[in-house]
Amino acid sequence: MPAATVWSPADVRPVAADRLKIFALVGSQDLGQAVARLIGQEPARHEERDFEDGEHKARPLEPVSGADVYVIHSLHGGPEQSANDKLCRLLFFIGALKDAGAARVTAVTPYLCYGRKERRTKALDPVITRYIAALFEAVGTDAVVALDVHSETAFENAFRRPAVALTAAPLLVGHLAASLGDEPLCVVSPDLGGGKRADLFRDVLEAMTGRVAGKAFAEKRRSGGVVSGDLFVGDVAGATCIIVDDLVSTGGTLARAAKAARAGGARSVIACVTHGLFMPGAETALADPAIDRIVASDSVPPFRLPDGPVRDKLDIVPIAPLVAETIARMHTGRTLSDLFVY
């Protein structure tokens, strides 16, 4: 990726537009507020009501007829709503917006649920990414925006409407760049399947720092829920190794790759992920001294992670500038090419 095409949060500019509406559903209000203000807007008003039997409704509280509407909702399970709850509420709200005459409705889902079930791995398996796409299309969604999906190809192929696969690499690299020393750099993929993602990150890292970075990967095999694999390829001796992945769940994959890099002579190890789910067990696995720092975006707030050694070495990078830039460009018809995952 040439240096000139690497987007920076400093590029975000306000958008003056009467027909632009930005909504953020419960659980994503902080992100929606930050995004709207970067664009020079205020979040559009809406109402969400829960009923005694667990049913719910949401409706806009201002006219949307003829408007270009963006609904921000990160579809991770949370302390109050599951991923299923959030998905259902988002779909119903999009349907209500289309019924109210919105000209275009774009779902902005920084974390898109069920992204890891994009293909069959066993006989008679579901392909849930495709079913999610059908649900969005059924309620009239005009486009879907997601950040660092598990498989860009599966995501784009599942939708018959525009599907925008963004990368957080410029945000994460921008955060890291100022603190990197003079030692060699090496980008590590924790498994073979993440090689393309690591290569993209490496391109952005080299473009933003003006330095050459090496590459390495760790072997990972999963069978019956058991992860194995001992192969590690790459020259990491004396290097700062940046392990890149789309998400962290229990942290075992990152910890295994970090230990392998240390065994190969890495000077320091930084785990760099977009979505920090931090499920139970992560507070133990990621506390391993093989990992010096952890960098994650706020697409999923780290509410599951207790105070302790992992929290102490965790840096959270805001995604609001990237989301704001994407909405501004989509609304004004400008290219998104340098924000895409290729």
C-alpha positions as CSV (number, residue, x, y, z in Angstrom):
1,M,0.0,0.0,0.0
2,P,1.7,3.3,-1.0
3,A,2.1,5.8,1.7
4,A,-0.1,8.4,0.0
5,T,-3.1,6.1,0.3
6,V,-2.9,5.5,4.1
7,W,-5.8,7.3,5.7
8,S,-5.3,9.1,9.0
9,P,-7.8,10.3,11.6
10,A,-6.6,13.8,11.0
11,D,-8.3,13.6,7.6
12,V,-11.9,13.7,9.1
13,R,-13.8,16.8,8.1
14,P,-17.3,18.0,9.1
15,V,-20.1,17.4,6.6
16,A,-22.8,20.0,6.1
17,A,-25.9,18.1,5.0
18,D,-29.6,18.5,5.8
19,R,-30.5,15.0,4.7
20,L,-27.9,13.1,6.7
21,K,-29.2,11.3,9.8
22,I,-27.1,9.3,12.2
23,F,-28.8,7.1,14.8
24,A,-27.1,5.0,17.5
25,L,-29.0,2.4,19.3
26,V,-28.8,1.6,23.1
27,G,-25.3,0.1,23.8
28,S,-23.6,2.1,21.0
29,Q,-24.6,5.7,22.1
30,D,-21.1,6.8,23.1
31,L,-19.7,5.7,19.7
32,G,-22.6,7.4,17.9
33,Q,-22.1,10.6,19.8
34,A,-18.4,10.7,19.0
35,V,-19.0,9.9,15.3
36,A,-21.8,12.5,14.8
37,R,-19.7,15.2,16.4
38,L,-16.7,14.5,14.2
39,I,-18.9,15.0,11.2
40,G,-20.4,18.2,12.7
41,Q,-23.8,16.7,13.5
42,E,-25.8,15.6,16.5
43,P,-27.2,12.1,16.7
44,A,-30.8,11.9,15.5
45,R,-33.4,11.3,18.2
46,H,-35.1,8.0,18.6
47,E,-37.1,6.0,21.2
48,E,-36.5,2.4,22.4
49,R,-39.1,0.7,24.5
50,D,-39.1,-2.6,26.3
51,F,-42.3,-4.5,27.1
52,E,-43.0,-6.8,30.1
53,D,-42.8,-10.0,28.0
54,G,-39.4,-9.2,26.6
55,E,-40.6,-7.7,23.3
56,H,-39.4,-4.3,22.2
57,K,-39.8,-1.5,19.7
58,A,-37.7,1.4,18.4
59,R,-38.8,4.4,16.3
60,P,-37.3,7.6,15.0
61,L,-38.4,10.8,16.8
62,E,-37.8,13.0,13.8
63,P,-38.7,12.9,10.1
64,V,-36.5,10.6,8.0
65,S,-38.4,10.8,4.7
66,G,-35.9,11.2,1.8
67,A,-33.0,11.1,4.2
68,D,-29.6,9.3,4.0
69,V,-29.7,7.4,7.3
70,Y,-26.8,5.6,9.1
71,V,-27.6,3.4,12.1
72,I,-24.6,2.6,14.3
73,H,-24.8,-0.5,16.4
74,S,-21.9,-2.8,17.4
75,L,-23.4,-6.3,17.5
76,H,-21.4,-7.9,20.4
77,G,-23.0,-9.4,23.4
78,G,-23.0,-7.0,26.3
79,P,-23.9,-6.8,30.0
80,E,-27.6,-6.1,29.2
81,Q,-28.2,-7.4,25.7
82,S,-27.0,-10.4,23.8
83,A,-25.7,-10.3,20.2
84,N,-29.1,-11.7,19.2
85,D,-31.0,-9.0,21.1
86,K,-28.9,-6.3,19.4
87,L,-29.3,-7.8,15.9
88,C,-33.1,-8.1,16.3
89,R,-33.4,-4.5,17.5
90,L,-31.2,-3.2,14.7
91,L,-33.2,-5.1,12.0
92,F,-36.6,-3.9,13.4
93,F,-35.3,-0.3,13.5
94,I,-34.0,-0.4,10.0
95,G,-37.4,-1.7,8.9
96,A,-39.1,1.2,10.7
97,L,-36.9,3.7,9.0
98,K,-37.6,2.3,5.6
99,D,-41.4,2.3,6.3
100,A,-41.0,6.0,7.3
101,G,-39.6,6.8,3.9
102,A,-35.8,6.9,4.4
103,A,-34.2,7.1,1.0
104,R,-31.2,5.0,2.0
105,V,-30.4,3.2,5.3
106,T,-26.9,1.9,6.0
107,A,-26.2,-0.4,8.9
108,V,-22.9,0.5,10.5
109,T,-21.9,-2.6,12.6
110,P,-18.2,-2.2,13.8
111,Y,-18.5,-5.7,15.2
112,L,-20.7,-7.9,13.1
113,C,-22.0,-10.9,15.0
114,Y,-21.7,-14.4,13.6
115,G,-18.8,-13.4,11.4
116,R,-16.8,-16.5,12.4
117,K,-19.4,-18.9,11.0
118,E,-18.9,-18.0,7.4
119,R,-18.3,-21.5,6.0
120,R,-19.1,-25.1,6.7
121,T,-16.5,-26.9,8.8
122,K,-18.5,-30.0,9.5
123,A,-21.3,-31.9,7.8
124,L,-24.6,-30.1,7.7
125,D,-23.1,-27.0,9.3
126,P,-25.0,-23.7,8.9
127,V,-23.4,-20.8,7.0
128,I,-24.7,-18.1,9.3
129,T,-23.0,-15.1,7.7
130,R,-25.2,-15.7,4.6
131,Y,-28.4,-15.9,6.8
132,I,-27.4,-12.6,8.5
133,A,-27.1,-11.0,5.1
134,A,-30.6,-12.3,4.1
135,L,-32.1,-10.7,7.3
136,F,-30.5,-7.3,6.6
137,E,-31.8,-7.4,3.0
138,A,-35.3,-8.5,4.1
139,V,-35.9,-5.3,6.1
140,G,-34.6,-3.1,3.3
141,T,-31.0,-2.3,4.3
142,D,-29.2,-0.6,1.5
143,A,-25.7,-1.1,2.7
144,V,-23.8,-2.7,5.5
145,V,-20.5,-1.4,7.0
146,A,-18.3,-3.6,9.2
147,L,-14.8,-3.4,10.6
148,D,-12.2,-6.2,10.2
149,V,-14.6,-9.0,9.6
150,H,-13.4,-12.5,10.1
151,S,-13.4,-13.3,6.3
152,E,-13.7,-10.3,3.9
153,T,-14.5,-12.6,1.0
154,A,-17.3,-14.4,2.8
155,F,-18.7,-11.1,4.0
156,E,-18.7,-9.5,0.6
157,N,-20.1,-12.6,-1.2
158,A,-22.9,-13.0,1.4
159,F,-24.6,-9.7,0.6
160,R,-26.4,-8.7,-2.6
161,R,-26.2,-5.0,-1.4
162,P,-23.0,-3.0,-0.9
163,A,-20.9,-4.5,1.8
164,V,-18.1,-2.3,3.1
165,A,-15.3,-4.2,4.9
166,L,-13.2,-1.6,6.6
167,T,-9.8,-2.1,8.3
168,A,-8.7,-0.6,11.6
169,A,-5.0,-1.0,10.6
170,P,-4.3,2.8,10.1
171,L,-5.8,3.5,13.6
172,L,-3.9,0.7,15.3
173,V,-0.6,1.5,13.5
174,G,-1.0,5.2,14.2
175,H,-1.3,4.4,17.9
176,L,1.7,2.2,17.9
177,A,4.1,4.2,15.7
178,A,5.0,6.8,18.3
179,S,6.2,4.3,20.8
180,L,8.2,2.0,18.6
181,G,11.9,1.9,19.2
182,D,14.8,1.5,16.7
183,E,14.9,-2.3,16.9
184,P,13.7,-4.4,13.9
185,L,10.0,-4.8,13.4
186,C,8.2,-8.0,12.5
187,V,4.5,-8.6,11.9
188,V,3.3,-12.0,13.0
189,S,0.1,-13.9,12.0
190,P,-1.0,-16.2,14.8
191,D,-2.3,-18.7,12.1
192,L,-2.1,-19.3,8.4
193,G,-5.6,-18.1,7.8
194,G,-4.7,-14.6,9.1
195,G,-1.8,-14.2,6.7
196,K,-3.6,-11.7,4.4
197,R,-4.7,-9.6,7.4
198,A,-1.1,-9.5,8.7
199,D,0.2,-8.6,5.3
200,L,-2.2,-5.6,5.1
201,F,-1.2,-4.5,8.6
202,R,2.5,-4.8,7.6
203,D,1.9,-2.7,4.4
204,V,0.3,0.1,6.5
205,L,3.1,-0.2,9.2
206,E,5.8,0.3,6.6
207,A,4.0,3.1,4.9
208,M,3.3,5.0,8.1
209,T,6.8,4.5,9.7
210,G,8.9,4.4,6.6
211,R,10.6,1.3,7.9
212,V,10.8,-2.2,6.5
213,A,9.1,-4.9,8.6
214,G,9.6,-8.6,8.6
215,K,6.9,-11.2,8.6
216,A,6.3,-14.5,10.5
217,F,3.5,-16.9,11.2
218,A,2.6,-19.5,13.8
219,E,0.9,-22.8,13.1
220,K,-2.6,-23.4,14.5
221,R,-4.7,-26.5,14.2
222,R,-8.1,-26.9,15.8
223,S,-9.8,-30.3,16.3
224,G,-12.6,-31.0,18.7
225,G,-12.0,-27.7,20.4
226,V,-8.4,-28.5,21.0
227,V,-5.8,-26.1,19.5
228,S,-2.4,-27.5,18.6
229,G,0.6,-26.8,16.3
230,D,4.2,-26.1,17.0
231,L,5.6,-24.7,13.7
232,F,6.8,-21.1,13.7
233,V,8.3,-19.5,10.6
234,G,10.0,-16.1,10.5
235,D,13.1,-14.3,11.7
236,V,12.1,-12.6,14.9
237,A,15.5,-12.5,16.7
238,G,16.0,-9.1,18.3
239,A,12.8,-7.7,16.8
240,T,9.7,-6.0,18.2
241,C,7.0,-8.5,17.1
242,I,3.4,-7.3,16.5
243,I,0.9,-10.2,16.5
244,V,-2.1,-9.2,14.4
245,D,-5.6,-10.7,14.6
246,D,-9.1,-9.6,13.9
247,L,-10.3,-10.5,17.5
248,V,-9.3,-11.9,20.8
249,S,-11.6,-14.2,22.7
250,T,-10.0,-16.2,25.4
251,G,-6.5,-15.1,24.4
252,G,-5.0,-18.6,23.9
253,T,-4.1,-18.0,20.2
254,L,-2.3,-14.8,21.0
255,A,-0.5,-16.3,24.0
256,R,0.7,-19.3,21.9
257,A,2.1,-17.0,19.1
258,A,3.7,-14.7,21.7
259,K,5.5,-17.6,23.3
260,A,6.7,-18.9,20.0
261,A,8.0,-15.5,19.0
262,R,9.9,-15.2,22.3
263,A,11.4,-18.7,21.8
264,G,12.6,-17.4,18.4
265,G,14.4,-14.5,20.1
266,A,11.9,-11.7,19.9
267,R,12.9,-8.7,22.0
268,S,9.3,-7.6,22.7
269,V,5.8,-8.7,21.7
270,I,2.8,-6.5,21.1
271,A,-0.6,-8.2,20.6
272,C,-2.7,-6.0,18.2
273,V,-6.4,-6.8,17.6
274,T,-9.4,-5.0,16.4
275,H,-12.2,-6.6,18.5
276,G,-11.4,-7.3,22.1
277,L,-14.1,-9.7,23.3
278,F,-12.0,-10.8,26.3
279,M,-14.1,-13.8,27.2
280,P,-13.5,-15.6,30.6
281,G,-10.0,-17.0,30.6
282,A,-8.5,-14.0,28.8
283,E,-7.5,-12.4,32.0
284,T,-5.2,-15.4,32.6
285,A,-3.9,-16.2,29.1
286,L,-3.1,-12.6,28.2
287,A,-1.3,-12.0,31.5
288,D,1.5,-14.2,30.3
289,P,4.8,-12.2,30.4
290,A,5.5,-13.2,26.8
291,I,3.1,-10.4,25.8
292,D,4.3,-6.9,26.7
293,R,1.4,-4.8,25.4
294,I,-2.1,-5.4,24.0
295,V,-3.7,-2.9,21.6
296,A,-7.3,-3.1,20.7
297,S,-10.0,-0.9,19.3
298,D,-13.1,0.1,21.2
299,S,-15.4,-1.6,18.7
300,V,-16.1,-3.8,21.8
301,P,-15.6,-2.1,25.1
302,P,-13.5,-4.2,27.5
303,F,-16.3,-4.5,30.0
304,R,-15.6,-8.2,30.7
305,L,-11.9,-7.7,31.6
306,P,-11.3,-7.2,35.4
307,D,-8.7,-4.9,36.8
308,G,-5.4,-6.6,36.9
309,P,-2.2,-7.2,34.8
310,V,-4.0,-7.5,31.5
311,R,-5.9,-4.2,32.0
312,D,-2.6,-2.6,33.0
313,K,-1.0,-3.4,29.6
314,L,-4.1,-2.8,27.5
315,D,-4.4,0.3,25.2
316,I,-7.8,1.1,23.7
317,V,-7.9,2.9,20.4
318,P,-11.1,4.8,19.4
319,I,-12.7,3.9,16.1
320,A,-14.9,6.9,15.9
321,P,-12.7,8.8,13.4
322,L,-12.7,5.9,10.9
323,V,-16.5,5.4,11.2
324,A,-17.1,9.2,10.8
325,E,-14.8,9.3,7.7
326,T,-16.7,6.4,6.2
327,I,-20.1,7.9,6.7
328,A,-19.0,11.3,5.4
329,R,-17.6,9.7,2.2
330,M,-20.6,7.5,1.6
331,H,-22.9,10.4,2.1
332,T,-21.0,12.7,-0.3
333,G,-20.2,9.9,-2.9
334,R,-16.5,10.0,-2.3
335,T,-14.3,6.9,-2.8
336,L,-13.7,4.5,0.1
337,S,-10.9,2.7,-1.6
338,D,-8.1,3.5,0.9
339,L,-10.4,2.4,3.8
340,F,-11.2,-1.1,2.4
341,V,-9.6,-4.4,3.2
342,Y,-8.1,-5.9,0.0
